[in-house]
Amino acid sequence: MKKHQSGFTLAEMTVVIVVLGILSAFFIPKFEKLIVDARIAKVERLAGTLQEAAAITHATQIAEQLGEAISVDMNGTAAGGTVTMDNRYPTANTTGITAAIDSYIAGSVFGADKGQFTDNGAGEYVLNGATADCKVTYVGPAAVGELPTVTVSTTGCE
């Protein structure tokens, strides 16, 4: 009677291990680049959100004919709340632009995704898990008629 072989030979196992090693050496750097790309995308998403929230808050102030009001009540939007204003745009702090984001988008980066960014309270948002240079900075306009600036830094997102 002929005995059937069960399992793998040492040569077959060695070939499988070598092939897996080659594949992992090729694909691991690709996955690391995906992580960096995801961090950059999060920072750029926040920059867009800041610009949109500032524009919506500015438009609300104009639509409600509030003139040079120092705050805008955003109760008609997603989450509602009062946003402090300066030069017809949100101020660069937690009661200004951060409140505008929370009012503009319920479940924004400060809602459902809370904890992805650290808000220093002065318009600077640093991505958690990255260096301090992976951030978005919001600066309100210096005078009426000017636009706020949103600056993205991705040098520390690696």
Contacts in CASP RR format, 6 or more apart in sequence:
PFRMAT RR
TARGET T0000
AUTHOR 0000-0000-0000
METHOD contacts of the structure
MODEL  1
MKKHQSGFTLAEMTVVIVVLGILSAFFIPKFEKLIVDARIAKVERLAGTL
QEAAAITHATQIAEQLGEAISVDMNGTAAGGTVTMDNRYPTANTTGITAA
IDSYIAGSVFGADKGQFTDNGAGEYVLNGATADCKVTYVGPAAVGELPTV
TVSTTGCE
8 16 0 8 1.000
36 157 0 8 1.000
36 158 0 8 1.000
39 127 0 8 1.000
39 130 0 8 1.000
39 134 0 8 1.000
39 154 0 8 1.000
39 157 0 8 1.000
40 154 0 8 1.000
40 157 0 8 1.000
42 109 0 8 1.000
42 116 0 8 1.000
42 127 0 8 1.000
43 127 0 8 1.000
43 134 0 8 1.000
43 135 0 8 1.000
43 136 0 8 1.000
43 152 0 8 1.000
43 153 0 8 1.000
43 154 0 8 1.000
43 157 0 8 1.000
44 152 0 8 1.000
44 154 0 8 1.000
45 109 0 8 1.000
46 109 0 8 1.000
46 117 0 8 1.000
46 125 0 8 1.000
46 136 0 8 1.000
47 136 0 8 1.000
47 150 0 8 1.000
47 152 0 8 1.000
48 150 0 8 1.000
49 101 0 8 1.000
49 104 0 8 1.000
49 105 0 8 1.000
49 108 0 8 1.000
49 109 0 8 1.000
50 97 0 8 1.000
50 101 0 8 1.000
50 125 0 8 1.000
50 136 0 8 1.000
50 138 0 8 1.000
50 150 0 8 1.000
51 148 0 8 1.000
51 150 0 8 1.000
52 104 0 8 1.000
53 90 0 8 1.000
53 97 0 8 1.000
53 100 0 8 1.000
53 101 0 8 1.000
53 103 0 8 1.000
53 104 0 8 1.000
53 105 0 8 1.000
54 89 0 8 1.000
54 90 0 8 1.000
54 97 0 8 1.000
54 100 0 8 1.000
54 138 0 8 1.000
54 140 0 8 1.000
54 148 0 8 1.000
54 150 0 8 1.000
56 77 0 8 1.000
56 100 0 8 1.000
56 104 0 8 1.000
57 72 0 8 1.000
57 74 0 8 1.000
57 83 0 8 1.000
57 85 0 8 1.000
57 89 0 8 1.000
57 90 0 8 1.000
57 100 0 8 1.000
57 103 0 8 1.000
57 104 0 8 1.000
58 88 0 8 1.000
58 89 0 8 1.000
60 72 0 8 1.000
60 74 0 8 1.000
60 77 0 8 1.000
61 67 0 8 1.000
61 69 0 8 1.000
61 72 0 8 1.000
61 85 0 8 1.000
61 88 0 8 1.000
62 88 0 8 1.000
64 72 0 8 1.000
66 72 0 8 1.000
67 88 0 8 1.000
68 88 0 8 1.000
68 144 0 8 1.000
69 85 0 8 1.000
70 84 0 8 1.000
70 85 0 8 1.000
70 86 0 8 1.000
71 82 0 8 1.000
71 83 0 8 1.000
71 84 0 8 1.000
71 85 0 8 1.000
72 82 0 8 1.000
72 83 0 8 1.000
72 85 0 8 1.000
73 80 0 8 1.000
73 81 0 8 1.000
73 82 0 8 1.000
74 80 0 8 1.000
74 81 0 8 1.000
74 82 0 8 1.000
74 83 0 8 1.000
74 99 0 8 1.000
74 100 0 8 1.000
74 103 0 8 1.000
74 104 0 8 1.000
75 81 0 8 1.000
77 103 0 8 1.000
77 104 0 8 1.000
78 103 0 8 1.000
78 104 0 8 1.000
78 105 0 8 1.000
78 106 0 8 1.000
78 107 0 8 1.000
79 102 0 8 1.000
79 103 0 8 1.000
79 105 0 8 1.000
79 106 0 8 1.000
79 107 0 8 1.000
80 102 0 8 1.000
80 103 0 8 1.000
81 99 0 8 1.000
81 102 0 8 1.000
81 103 0 8 1.000
82 95 0 8 1.000
82 99 0 8 1.000
83 90 0 8 1.000
83 95 0 8 1.000
83 96 0 8 1.000
83 99 0 8 1.000
83 100 0 8 1.000
83 103 0 8 1.000
84 90 0 8 1.000
84 91 0 8 1.000
84 93 0 8 1.000
84 95 0 8 1.000
84 96 0 8 1.000
84 99 0 8 1.000
85 91 0 8 1.000
85 96 0 8 1.000
86 140 0 8 1.000
86 141 0 8 1.000
87 140 0 8 1.000
87 141 0 8 1.000
87 142 0 8 1.000
87 143 0 8 1.000
87 144 0 8 1.000
87 145 0 8 1.000
87 146 0 8 1.000
88 141 0 8 1.000
88 144 0 8 1.000
88 145 0 8 1.000
89 140 0 8 1.000
89 141 0 8 1.000
89 147 0 8 1.000
89 148 0 8 1.000
90 96 0 8 1.000
90 97 0 8 1.000
90 99 0 8 1.000
90 100 0 8 1.000
90 140 0 8 1.000
90 148 0 8 1.000
91 97 0 8 1.000
91 140 0 8 1.000
92 122 0 8 1.000
92 123 0 8 1.000
92 138 0 8 1.000
92 139 0 8 1.000
92 140 0 8 1.000
92 148 0 8 1.000
93 121 0 8 1.000
93 122 0 8 1.000
93 123 0 8 1.000
94 119 0 8 1.000
94 121 0 8 1.000
97 123 0 8 1.000
97 138 0 8 1.000
97 140 0 8 1.000
98 110 0 8 1.000
98 119 0 8 1.000
98 121 0 8 1.000
98 123 0 8 1.000
101 108 0 8 1.000
101 109 0 8 1.000
101 110 0 8 1.000
102 108 0 8 1.000
102 110 0 8 1.000
102 111 0 8 1.000
107 113 0 8 1.000
109 116 0 8 1.000
109 117 0 8 1.000
109 125 0 8 1.000
110 117 0 8 1.000
110 119 0 8 1.000
115 128 0 8 1.000
116 127 0 8 1.000
116 128 0 8 1.000
117 125 0 8 1.000
117 126 0 8 1.000
117 127 0 8 1.000
117 128 0 8 1.000
117 136 0 8 1.000
118 125 0 8 1.000
118 126 0 8 1.000
118 128 0 8 1.000
119 125 0 8 1.000
120 126 0 8 1.000
123 137 0 8 1.000
123 138 0 8 1.000
123 139 0 8 1.000
124 135 0 8 1.000
124 136 0 8 1.000
124 137 0 8 1.000
124 138 0 8 1.000
125 135 0 8 1.000
125 136 0 8 1.000
125 137 0 8 1.000
125 138 0 8 1.000
126 132 0 8 1.000
126 134 0 8 1.000
126 135 0 8 1.000
127 134 0 8 1.000
127 135 0 8 1.000
127 157 0 8 1.000
130 156 0 8 1.000
130 157 0 8 1.000
130 158 0 8 1.000
131 156 0 8 1.000
131 157 0 8 1.000
132 156 0 8 1.000
133 153 0 8 1.000
133 155 0 8 1.000
133 156 0 8 1.000
133 157 0 8 1.000
134 153 0 8 1.000
134 154 0 8 1.000
134 155 0 8 1.000
134 156 0 8 1.000
134 157 0 8 1.000
135 152 0 8 1.000
135 153 0 8 1.000
136 150 0 8 1.000
136 151 0 8 1.000
136 152 0 8 1.000
136 153 0 8 1.000
137 150 0 8 1.000
137 151 0 8 1.000
137 153 0 8 1.000
138 148 0 8 1.000
138 149 0 8 1.000
138 150 0 8 1.000
139 148 0 8 1.000
139 149 0 8 1.000
139 150 0 8 1.000
139 151 0 8 1.000
140 148 0 8 1.000
140 149 0 8 1.000
141 147 0 8 1.000
141 148 0 8 1.000
END
